[in-house]
Amino acid sequence: MNIVHATSFTRSALRLCAGPLIWSAHFLGIYGLTGVVCARPDAQVAWLGSGILVWGVGAASVAALIAIAALQWRAGQQQASNDSGFIRWTAAALSLLSSIAIVWETMPVFLVSACG
């Protein structure tokens, strides 16, 4: 196997999976944070009128969305001349779905009490 081909395949596979990987890390992070904050009542501090859970989930969501946008912007800047567009469009679609999932799982934190 040619080293250049393996590197190209790895780069394409990571480009395709970047959005879902960021989403899954976000999912595990916010549910882990929610579990820790809800299990320990002394960890439920408020800052500027909102609980630490709201701020933590909000910050994680903004960071995940920025990471997905930055990776898609970088991928758009580094288009290969022999790229048929399939990988680019599939990666963009997966990143869009991952962004929608991040927003969807962030909304309940602002609507209902997590530890109620």
N, C-alpha and C positions, 0 to 999 in steps of 0.2 A: 504494500500500500504506500502510496506517495504521501510524504509528510505534508506537503502543501494541501493535498486533498483532505487529509484528516483535519488539518487546522481549519479549513474552510467549512467542513461538515460540523465541527465543534462550534465554530462561530455562528453558523446558521441555526444549530440546535439551541444554543443559548439565547439567540435573538428570539426564537419562537417561544421559548419557555420563560423569558424574563418577566413578562407581566404576570402569568400565573404563579411564578415563584415569589414575586414580591407580594402578591395577594395572599398566598398561603403563609408567608412570614408575618404579614399584618394580622391575619386571622388568628394565628397562634399567639401572637403578642398581645392583642387586645383581650382575648379571652383568658389568657394567663394573668394579665393585669387585673381583670375583673374578678377572677377567682381569688387572687391574693387580697385585693382591697375588700371584697365582701367577706372573706374569712376572718379578717382582722379588723374589728371595729375601730381600733385606735389609728388605723391607716386612712380612715375616712375624714380627711381634713378638707376644709373649704378654702378656696383662694379666689378672691374677687367675686364672691357670690356663687361660685360653682365648685363642685367637688373635684378632687384630684383625679378621679376616674374620667370625668368629662374632659378635663384638660389633657390627660394622658392619651385617651383615645383620639381626641381631636388632633393632637400633635402627631401621633403615629399615622393617622389617616392623611394628613397634609404631607408628611414626609414620604409616604408610600406613593401618593399621587404625583409628587414632584419627581420621585425616582423613575416612575414609569414614563412620565413626559420627557425627562432628560434622556432616557435610553432610546425612546422613539425618535427624538430630535437628532440624537447622535447617529442612529441607524440611517436616518434620512440623509445625513451629511456624508455618510460613507457608502453610498450606493456603488455596487460593483457594476462594471460595464457589461458583464455577461449575465447579470441577474435578470430573470424573466419577470420578476415582480410578484411571483407567487409567495415567496417567503416574506417579502416586505409587507404585502397586504394581509397575509395570515397572521404575522406578528402584530400588525397594527390592530387587527380584529380581536385577537386574544388580549392585547393590552387594553383595548376599549372595554371588553367584557370584564376584565379584572378591575378596571377603574370603576365600573358600574357596581361590581360586587363590593368594593371597598366602601363606596358611598352608601350602598344598601345596608351593610352591616354596621356602619357608623351612625345612621339615623336613630336607632332605638335609644342610644345613650342620651340624645338630646330630648327625646320624647317621654321616656318613662324612667322611673328609678331602677337602677340596676340591682341594688341590694335589698329592695323592698321586701 
